[in-house]
Amino acid sequence: MLAMTGIICLLLTTFSEGSKKGAAEGIALCLKVLVPSLFPFMAAAGLAVRTGLCQRLGRLLRKPTMWLFGLDGVFAPVILLSLIGGYPVGARAIGNLLREGQVSQEQAKRAALFCVCAGPGFLIGFAGGFYGGTTVGMVLFGAQAASAVVLGIGINILSKKHIFSLKELSSPSLSFGDALVNAASDAARGMVGICSLVVLFGAFGGIMTEVISSPAVSDILLSAMEVCTAVQRLQRYPVEFCAFAVGFGGLCVHCQIFAALGGVPVNKFLFFFIRILQGLHTANFTHLGLQLFVRETAVFSTASAEYAGFFGGSVISGAALLSVAIGFLLTLRKQ
């Protein structure tokens, strides 16, 4: 740990210009993309918990939520918010439910494994702009939402035990005004933490850009670190590469989610493994969506003809998905 800290300090000192440039880009990204797209949904997630909306909807949607995901109905609005709100929103709502004593720790751990999605504003407005318009962004959004739902159902099927709530929970007694103020304050604190991580990873990315001379290696490493950088750098590759990066989320997003979950003790190895699986599903669903709705986008980039078959349902990709699924099954059975 001390050696790693020393190396980081040395790199920041040696490549100060690159780190400053990367940090500045991270700040701009927070102001232009992340805060406008994430903050309202994070506040809405907190408001849904504090006003009792989760409980009220949960009573109506308990049966389908239990049947599909093996979770209590209180998670129904949380799952919806995770699909439309952005990466840390679902985790924030799950953490709030656990802190409020409205769900068990086992329920929170299961939900945290699949309630991870980029929001439609990011995918349609930001990512779609790099690939010819909003249609591709909508395909990306639909593909990632589908992958999250499929993973949630798969986790429920492969798990040995079903999770039930311990008791019928009463709605919180906060007034709407108090709940709104508390939710906005909590979301603001969460955004500070998220933006801090984005700026820090931006500084690391600036250093890596100076250190690594190979563009391909730089693209891969930076895309694995931060998803916004991935979208920008992978535009010269087929859309499916961007889809995998969006499904995976990047290490920066993973850190944001762990921070937002708070006291939820998620198995980090299993979480990372499922993010890889989500990236593969998102890439394949995106390929299918492009074939159905955006056929002319097969050559968005000069590299598309070379790599198009990788996500096209070939024997290789099928074998890769099968091996990952088997590993996923074995991993879950060990839990």
TORKOL-4160 file (C-alpha; in steps of 0.2 Angstrom, whole numbers, padded with zeros to 4 digits, m for minus):
335
<pt num="1" X="0000" Y="0000" Z="0000"/>
<pt num="2" X="0014" Y="0012" Z="0005"/>
<pt num="3" X="0024" Y="0008" Z="m0011"/>
<pt num="4" X="0008" Y="0011" Z="m0022"/>
<pt num="5" X="0005" Y="0028" Z="m0014"/>
<pt num="6" X="0023" Y="0032" Z="m0017"/>
<pt num="7" X="0022" Y="0027" Z="m0035"/>
<pt num="8" X="0007" Y="0038" Z="m0037"/>
<pt num="9" X="0015" Y="0053" Z="m0029"/>
<pt num="10" X="0030" Y="0051" Z="m0040"/>
<pt num="11" X="0020" Y="0050" Z="m0056"/>
<pt num="12" X="0010" Y="0065" Z="m0052"/>
<pt num="13" X="0026" Y="0075" Z="m0049"/>
<pt num="14" X="0035" Y="0069" Z="m0064"/>
<pt num="15" X="0020" Y="0071" Z="m0076"/>
<pt num="16" X="0012" Y="0086" Z="m0068"/>
<pt num="17" X="0007" Y="0094" Z="m0085"/>
<pt num="18" X="m0002" Y="0078" Z="m0090"/>
<pt num="19" X="m0011" Y="0076" Z="m0074"/>
<pt num="20" X="m0016" Y="0094" Z="m0074"/>
<pt num="21" X="m0023" Y="0092" Z="m0091"/>
<pt num="22" X="m0032" Y="0076" Z="m0087"/>
<pt num="23" X="m0039" Y="0084" Z="m0071"/>
<pt num="24" X="m0046" Y="0099" Z="m0080"/>
<pt num="25" X="m0054" Y="0088" Z="m0093"/>
<pt num="26" X="m0062" Y="0078" Z="m0078"/>
<pt num="27" X="m0069" Y="0094" Z="m0071"/>
<pt num="28" X="m0076" Y="0100" Z="m0088"/>
<pt num="29" X="m0084" Y="0082" Z="m0090"/>
<pt num="30" X="m0092" Y="0084" Z="m0072"/>
<pt num="31" X="m0099" Y="0101" Z="m0076"/>
<pt num="32" X="m0106" Y="0097" Z="m0094"/>
<pt num="33" X="m0111" Y="0079" Z="m0093"/>
<pt num="34" X="m0111" Y="0071" Z="m0075"/>
<pt num="35" X="m0119" Y="0084" Z="m0064"/>
<pt num="36" X="m0134" Y="0088" Z="m0076"/>
<pt num="37" X="m0138" Y="0070" Z="m0080"/>
<pt num="38" X="m0135" Y="0062" Z="m0063"/>
<pt num="39" X="m0139" Y="0075" Z="m0049"/>
<pt num="40" X="m0158" Y="0076" Z="m0053"/>
<pt num="41" X="m0160" Y="0057" Z="m0053"/>
<pt num="42" X="m0150" Y="0054" Z="m0037"/>
<pt num="43" X="m0161" Y="0067" Z="m0028"/>
<pt num="44" X="m0176" Y="0058" Z="m0035"/>
<pt num="45" X="m0170" Y="0041" Z="m0029"/>
<pt num="46" X="m0168" Y="0049" Z="m0011"/>
<pt num="47" X="m0185" Y="0057" Z="m0012"/>
<pt num="48" X="m0193" Y="0040" Z="m0017"/>
<pt num="49" X="m0186" Y="0032" Z="m0002"/>
<pt num="50" X="m0189" Y="0046" Z="0011"/>
<pt num="51" X="m0207" Y="0049" Z="0005"/>
<pt num="52" X="m0212" Y="0031" Z="0005"/>
<pt num="53" X="m0215" Y="0029" Z="m0013"/>
<pt num="54" X="m0204" Y="0014" Z="m0014"/>
<pt num="55" X="m0215" Y="0005" Z="m0001"/>
<pt num="56" X="m0231" Y="0010" Z="m0009"/>
<pt num="57" X="m0226" Y="0004" Z="m0026"/>
<pt num="58" X="m0218" Y="m0011" Z="m0018"/>
<pt num="59" X="m0234" Y="m0017" Z="m0012"/>
<pt num="60" X="m0242" Y="m0016" Z="m0030"/>
<pt num="61" X="m0226" Y="m0024" Z="m0038"/>
<pt num="62" X="m0221" Y="m0036" Z="m0025"/>
<pt num="63" X="m0226" Y="m0052" Z="m0035"/>
<pt num="64" X="m0218" Y="m0048" Z="m0052"/>
<pt num="65" X="m0202" Y="m0041" Z="m0043"/>
<pt num="66" X="m0201" Y="m0057" Z="m0032"/>
<pt num="67" X="m0204" Y="m0068" Z="m0047"/>
<pt num="68" X="m0191" Y="m0060" Z="m0059"/>
<pt num="69" X="m0178" Y="m0055" Z="m0047"/>
<pt num="70" X="m0181" Y="m0064" Z="m0030"/>
<pt num="71" X="m0182" Y="m0047" Z="m0022"/>
<pt num="72" X="m0196" Y="m0038" Z="m0012"/>
<pt num="73" X="m0207" Y="m0026" Z="m0021"/>
<pt num="74" X="m0199" Y="m0011" Z="m0013"/>
<pt num="75" X="m0185" Y="m0014" Z="m0025"/>
<pt num="76" X="m0196" Y="m0011" Z="m0040"/>
<pt num="77" X="m0194" Y="0008" Z="m0041"/>
<pt num="78" X="m0175" Y="0006" Z="m0037"/>
<pt num="79" X="m0173" Y="m0005" Z="m0052"/>
<pt num="80" X="m0182" Y="0007" Z="m0063"/>
<pt num="81" X="m0172" Y="0022" Z="m0056"/>
<pt num="82" X="m0156" Y="0012" Z="m0059"/>
<pt num="83" X="m0161" Y="0009" Z="m0078"/>
<pt num="84" X="m0165" Y="0027" Z="m0081"/>
<pt num="85" X="m0154" Y="0037" Z="m0069"/>
<pt num="86" X="m0136" Y="0033" Z="m0072"/>
<pt num="87" X="m0123" Y="0022" Z="m0064"/>
<pt num="88" X="m0123" Y="0027" Z="m0046"/>
<pt num="89" X="m0141" Y="0031" Z="m0044"/>
<pt num="90" X="m0147" Y="0013" Z="m0041"/>
<pt num="91" X="m0133" Y="0010" Z="m0029"/>
<pt num="92" X="m0137" Y="0026" Z="m0020"/>
<pt num="93" X="m0155" Y="0021" Z="m0018"/>
<pt num="94" X="m0150" Y="0003" Z="m0012"/>
<pt num="95" X="m0139" Y="0011" Z="0001"/>
<pt num="96" X="m0153" Y="0023" Z="0007"/>
<pt num="97" X="m0165" Y="0008" Z="0009"/>
<pt num="98" X="m0153" Y="m0002" Z="0019"/>
<pt num="99" X="m0148" Y="0013" Z="0030"/>
<pt num="100" X="m0167" Y="0017" Z="0033"/>
<pt num="101" X="m0169" Y="m0001" Z="0039"/>
<pt num="102" X="m0182" Y="m0005" Z="0025"/>
<pt num="103" X="m0173" Y="m0020" Z="0017"/>
<pt num="104" X="m0161" Y="m0033" Z="0023"/>
<pt num="105" X="m0143" Y="m0034" Z="0019"/>
<pt num="106" X="m0145" Y="m0049" Z="0009"/>
<pt num="107" X="m0158" Y="m0041" Z="m0002"/>
<pt num="108" X="m0146" Y="m0026" Z="m0004"/>
<pt num="109" X="m0132" Y="m0037" Z="m0009"/>
<pt num="110" X="m0141" Y="m0045" Z="m0023"/>
<pt num="111" X="m0149" Y="m0029" Z="m0030"/>
<pt num="112" X="m0132" Y="m0021" Z="m0030"/>
<pt num="113" X="m0125" Y="m0034" Z="m0042"/>
<pt num="114" X="m0137" Y="m0029" Z="m0057"/>
<pt num="115" X="m0144" Y="m0012" Z="m0053"/>
<pt num="116" X="m0130" Y="m0004" Z="m0063"/>
<pt num="117" X="m0134" Y="0006" Z="m0079"/>
<pt num="118" X="m0129" Y="0022" Z="m0088"/>
<pt num="119" X="m0143" Y="0034" Z="m0090"/>
<pt num="120" X="m0152" Y="0038" Z="m0106"/>
<pt num="121" X="m0146" Y="0056" Z="m0106"/>
<pt num="122" X="m0128" Y="0050" Z="m0106"/>
<pt num="123" X="m0131" Y="0036" Z="m0119"/>
<pt num="124" X="m0142" Y="0045" Z="m0131"/>
<pt num="125" X="m0136" Y="0063" Z="m0129"/>
<pt num="126" X="m0117" Y="0060" Z="m0126"/>
<pt num="127" X="m0113" Y="0043" Z="m0133"/>
<pt num="128" X="m0125" Y="0043" Z="m0148"/>
<pt num="129" X="m0117" Y="0059" Z="m0154"/>
<pt num="130" X="m0101" Y="0050" Z="m0158"/>
<pt num="131" X="m0110" Y="0037" Z="m0169"/>
<pt num="132" X="m0121" Y="0047" Z="m0180"/>
<pt num="133" X="m0136" Y="0052" Z="m0169"/>
<pt num="134" X="m0149" Y="0048" Z="m0156"/>
<pt num="135" X="m0154" Y="0031" Z="m0164"/>
<pt num="136" X="m0138" Y="0023" Z="m0160"/>
<pt num="137" X="m0139" Y="0030" Z="m0143"/>
<pt num="138" X="m0156" Y="0023" Z="m0140"/>
<pt num="139" X="m0150" Y="0006" Z="m0146"/>
<pt num="140" X="m0136" Y="0007" Z="m0133"/>
<pt num="141" X="m0148" Y="0012" Z="m0120"/>
<pt num="142" X="m0160" Y="m0002" Z="m0124"/>
<pt num="143" X="m0146" Y="m0015" Z="m0125"/>
<pt num="144" X="m0139" Y="m0010" Z="m0108"/>
<pt num="145" X="m0156" Y="m0010" Z="m0100"/>
<pt num="146" X="m0159" Y="m0027" Z="m0107"/>
<pt num="147" X="m0143" Y="m0034" Z="m0101"/>
<pt num="148" X="m0146" Y="m0028" Z="m0083"/>
<pt num="149" X="m0163" Y="m0036" Z="m0083"/>
<pt num="150" X="m0157" Y="m0052" Z="m0090"/>
<pt num="151" X="m0143" Y="m0053" Z="m0077"/>
<pt num="152" X="m0155" Y="m0049" Z="m0063"/>
<pt num="153" X="m0166" Y="m0063" Z="m0068"/>
<pt num="154" X="m0151" Y="m0075" Z="m0070"/>
<pt num="155" X="m0145" Y="m0071" Z="m0053"/>
<pt num="156" X="m0162" Y="m0075" Z="m0046"/>
<pt num="157" X="m0162" Y="m0092" Z="m0056"/>
<pt num="158" X="m0145" Y="m0097" Z="m0051"/>
<pt num="159" X="m0146" Y="m0092" Z="m0033"/>
<pt num="160" X="m0150" Y="m0106" Z="m0021"/>
<pt num="161" X="m0160" Y="m0096" Z="m0009"/>
<pt num="162" X="m0175" Y="m0083" Z="m0011"/>
<pt num="163" X="m0175" Y="m0067" Z="m0001"/>
<pt num="164" X="m0190" Y="m0061" Z="0008"/>
<pt num="165" X="m0193" Y="m0046" Z="0019"/>
<pt num="166" X="m0194" Y="m0049" Z="0037"/>
<pt num="167" X="m0209" Y="m0038" Z="0040"/>
<pt num="168" X="m0221" Y="m0026" Z="0033"/>
<pt num="169" X="m0213" Y="m0009" Z="0033"/>
<pt num="170" X="m0222" Y="0007" Z="0037"/>
<pt num="171" X="m0219" Y="0023" Z="0026"/>
<pt num="172" X="m0207" Y="0036" Z="0033"/>
<pt num="173" X="m0216" Y="0050" Z="0042"/>
<pt num="174" X="m0206" Y="0065" Z="0034"/>
<pt num="175" X="m0216" Y="0078" Z="0026"/>
<pt num="176" X="m0213" Y="0081" Z="0007"/>
<pt num="177" X="m0203" Y="0097" Z="0010"/>
<pt num="178" X="m0191" Y="0089" Z="0023"/>
<pt num="179" X="m0189" Y="0074" Z="0012"/>
<pt num="180" X="m0185" Y="0085" Z="m0003"/>
<pt num="181" X="m0172" Y="0095" Z="0006"/>
<pt num="182" X="m0164" Y="0080" Z="0014"/>
<pt num="183" X="m0164" Y="0071" Z="m0003"/>
<pt num="184" X="m0156" Y="0086" Z="m0012"/>
<pt num="185" X="m0142" Y="0088" Z="0001"/>
<pt num="186" X="m0138" Y="0069" Z="0001"/>
<pt num="187" X="m0137" Y="0069" Z="m0018"/>
<pt num="188" X="m0126" Y="0085" Z="m0018"/>
<pt num="189" X="m0114" Y="0076" Z="m0006"/>
<pt num="190" X="m0115" Y="0061" Z="m0017"/>
<pt num="191" X="m0111" Y="0071" Z="m0032"/>
<pt num="192" X="m0095" Y="0079" Z="m0024"/>
<pt num="193" X="m0089" Y="0061" Z="m0021"/>
<pt num="194" X="m0092" Y="0056" Z="m0039"/>
<pt num="195" X="m0084" Y="0071" Z="m0047"/>
<pt num="196" X="m0069" Y="0069" Z="m0035"/>
<pt num="197" X="m0066" Y="0052" Z="m0042"/>
<pt num="198" X="m0069" Y="0057" Z="m0060"/>
<pt num="199" X="m0056" Y="0071" Z="m0058"/>
<pt num="200" X="m0044" Y="0060" Z="m0050"/>
<pt num="201" X="m0046" Y="0046" Z="m0063"/>
<pt num="202" X="m0044" Y="0060" Z="m0076"/>
<pt num="203" X="m0027" Y="0065" Z="m0069"/>
<pt num="204" X="m0022" Y="0047" Z="m0070"/>
<pt num="205" X="m0028" Y="0046" Z="m0088"/>
<pt num="206" X="m0018" Y="0062" Z="m0092"/>
<pt num="207" X="m0002" Y="0053" Z="m0085"/>
<pt num="208" X="m0006" Y="0037" Z="m0095"/>
<pt num="209" X="m0008" Y="0047" Z="m0111"/>
<pt num="210" X="0010" Y="0054" Z="m0109"/>
<pt num="211" X="0018" Y="0037" Z="m0103"/>
<pt num="212" X="0010" Y="0025" Z="m0116"/>
<pt num="213" X="0015" Y="0028" Z="m0134"/>
<pt num="214" X="0004" Y="0014" Z="m0142"/>
<pt num="215" X="m0013" Y="0022" Z="m0146"/>
<pt num="216" X="m0022" Y="0005" Z="m0146"/>
<pt num="217" X="m0015" Y="0000" Z="m0128"/>
<pt num="218" X="m0019" Y="0018" Z="m0122"/>
<pt num="219" X="m0037" Y="0016" Z="m0129"/>
<pt num="220" X="m0039" Y="0000" Z="m0120"/>
<pt num="221" X="m0032" Y="0005" Z="m0103"/>
<pt num="222" X="m0041" Y="0022" Z="m0102"/>
<pt num="223" X="m0057" Y="0014" Z="m0108"/>
<pt num="224" X="m0056" Y="0002" Z="m0094"/>
<pt num="225" X="m0053" Y="0016" Z="m0081"/>
<pt num="226" X="m0067" Y="0029" Z="m0086"/>
<pt num="227" X="m0082" Y="0026" Z="m0096"/>
<pt num="228" X="m0084" Y="0044" Z="m0103"/>
<pt num="229" X="m0066" Y="0043" Z="m0109"/>
<pt num="230" X="m0070" Y="0026" Z="m0117"/>
<pt num="231" X="m0085" Y="0033" Z="m0127"/>
<pt num="232" X="m0073" Y="0047" Z="m0134"/>
<pt num="233" X="m0058" Y="0036" Z="m0138"/>
<pt num="234" X="m0068" Y="0021" Z="m0145"/>
<pt num="235" X="m0077" Y="0030" Z="m0158"/>
<pt num="236" X="m0065" Y="0024" Z="m0171"/>
<pt num="237" X="m0069" Y="0006" Z="m0167"/>
<pt num="238" X="m0086" Y="m0003" Z="m0170"/>
<pt num="239" X="m0101" Y="0003" Z="m0159"/>
<pt num="240" X="m0100" Y="m0014" Z="m0150"/>
<pt num="241" X="m0084" Y="m0009" Z="m0142"/>
<pt num="242" X="m0092" Y="0006" Z="m0135"/>
<pt num="243" X="m0106" Y="m0005" Z="m0129"/>
<pt num="244" X="m0095" Y="m0016" Z="m0120"/>
<pt num="245" X="m0086" Y="m0002" Z="m0111"/>
<pt num="246" X="m0103" Y="0006" Z="m0107"/>
<pt num="247" X="m0109" Y="m0011" Z="m0100"/>
<pt num="248" X="m0093" Y="m0014" Z="m0090"/>
<pt num="249" X="m0093" Y="0004" Z="m0083"/>
<pt num="250" X="m0075" Y="0007" Z="m0079"/>
<pt num="251" X="m0065" Y="0006" Z="m0063"/>
<pt num="252" X="m0070" Y="0024" Z="m0059"/>
<pt num="253" X="m0089" Y="0020" Z="m0060"/>
<pt num="254" X="m0085" Y="0004" Z="m0049"/>
<pt num="255" X="m0077" Y="0015" Z="m0036"/>
<pt num="256" X="m0092" Y="0027" Z="m0037"/>
<pt num="257" X="m0104" Y="0013" Z="m0034"/>
<pt num="258" X="m0095" Y="0005" Z="m0019"/>
<pt num="259" X="m0095" Y="0023" Z="m0011"/>
<pt num="260" X="m0114" Y="0025" Z="m0015"/>
<pt num="261" X="m0118" Y="0008" Z="m0008"/>
<pt num="262" X="m0111" Y="0013" Z="0009"/>
<pt num="263" X="m0113" Y="m0002" Z="0021"/>
<pt num="264" X="m0118" Y="m0015" Z="0008"/>
<pt num="265" X="m0105" Y="m0028" Z="0009"/>
<pt num="266" X="m0104" Y="m0033" Z="m0010"/>
<pt num="267" X="m0092" Y="m0046" Z="m0015"/>
<pt num="268" X="m0080" Y="m0035" Z="m0026"/>
<pt num="269" X="m0073" Y="m0050" Z="m0036"/>
<pt num="270" X="m0091" Y="m0056" Z="m0040"/>
<pt num="271" X="m0096" Y="m0038" Z="m0044"/>
<pt num="272" X="m0082" Y="m0035" Z="m0056"/>
<pt num="273" X="m0085" Y="m0052" Z="m0065"/>
<pt num="274" X="m0103" Y="m0048" Z="m0068"/>
<pt num="275" X="m0098" Y="m0031" Z="m0075"/>
<pt num="276" X="m0088" Y="m0040" Z="m0088"/>
<pt num="277" X="m0103" Y="m0051" Z="m0091"/>
<pt num="278" X="m0114" Y="m0036" Z="m0093"/>
<pt num="279" X="m0102" Y="m0028" Z="m0105"/>
<pt num="280" X="m0103" Y="m0044" Z="m0116"/>
<pt num="281" X="m0122" Y="m0045" Z="m0116"/>
<pt num="282" X="m0123" Y="m0026" Z="m0120"/>
<pt num="283" X="m0111" Y="m0028" Z="m0135"/>
<pt num="284" X="m0121" Y="m0043" Z="m0142"/>
<pt num="285" X="m0138" Y="m0034" Z="m0139"/>
<pt num="286" X="m0131" Y="m0018" Z="m0147"/>
<pt num="287" X="m0126" Y="m0028" Z="m0162"/>
<pt num="288" X="m0143" Y="m0036" Z="m0163"/>
<pt num="289" X="m0151" Y="m0019" Z="m0161"/>
<pt num="290" X="m0140" Y="m0011" Z="m0175"/>
<pt num="291" X="m0145" Y="m0025" Z="m0187"/>
<pt num="292" X="m0163" Y="m0022" Z="m0183"/>
<pt num="293" X="m0164" Y="m0003" Z="m0183"/>
<pt num="294" X="m0148" Y="0005" Z="m0190"/>
<pt num="295" X="m0142" Y="m0007" Z="m0203"/>
<pt num="296" X="m0132" Y="0007" Z="m0212"/>
<pt num="297" X="m0121" Y="0009" Z="m0197"/>
<pt num="298" X="m0111" Y="m0006" Z="m0200"/>
<pt num="299" X="m0097" Y="0005" Z="m0206"/>
<pt num="300" X="m0097" Y="0019" Z="m0194"/>
<pt num="301" X="m0078" Y="0017" Z="m0192"/>
<pt num="302" X="m0064" Y="0011" Z="m0203"/>
<pt num="303" X="m0062" Y="m0004" Z="m0191"/>
<pt num="304" X="m0080" Y="m0010" Z="m0192"/>
<pt num="305" X="m0077" Y="m0022" Z="m0206"/>
<pt num="306" X="m0063" Y="m0030" Z="m0198"/>
<pt num="307" X="m0071" Y="m0033" Z="m0181"/>
<pt num="308" X="m0089" Y="m0034" Z="m0186"/>
<pt num="309" X="m0090" Y="m0053" Z="m0184"/>
<pt num="310" X="m0083" Y="m0053" Z="m0166"/>
<pt num="311" X="m0100" Y="m0048" Z="m0159"/>
<pt num="312" X="m0111" Y="m0056" Z="m0173"/>
<pt num="313" X="m0116" Y="m0073" Z="m0165"/>
<pt num="314" X="m0100" Y="m0082" Z="m0172"/>
<pt num="315" X="m0094" Y="m0098" Z="m0164"/>
<pt num="316" X="m0080" Y="m0089" Z="m0155"/>
<pt num="317" X="m0092" Y="m0076" Z="m0147"/>
<pt num="318" X="m0104" Y="m0090" Z="m0142"/>
<pt num="319" X="m0091" Y="m0100" Z="m0134"/>
<pt num="320" X="m0084" Y="m0085" Z="m0125"/>
<pt num="321" X="m0101" Y="m0081" Z="m0118"/>
<pt num="322" X="m0104" Y="m0099" Z="m0113"/>
<pt num="323" X="m0088" Y="m0100" Z="m0104"/>
<pt num="324" X="m0092" Y="m0084" Z="m0095"/>
<pt num="325" X="m0109" Y="m0090" Z="m0090"/>
<pt num="326" X="m0102" Y="m0107" Z="m0083"/>
<pt num="327" X="m0089" Y="m0097" Z="m0073"/>
<pt num="328" X="m0103" Y="m0086" Z="m0067"/>
<pt num="329" X="m0113" Y="m0101" Z="m0061"/>
<pt num="330" X="m0099" Y="m0108" Z="m0052"/>
<pt num="331" X="m0095" Y="m0092" Z="m0044"/>
<pt num="332" X="m0113" Y="m0090" Z="m0037"/>
<pt num="333" X="m0113" Y="m0107" Z="m0031"/>
<pt num="334" X="m0098" Y="m0103" Z="m0020"/>
<pt num="335" X="m0107" Y="m0089" Z="m0012"/>
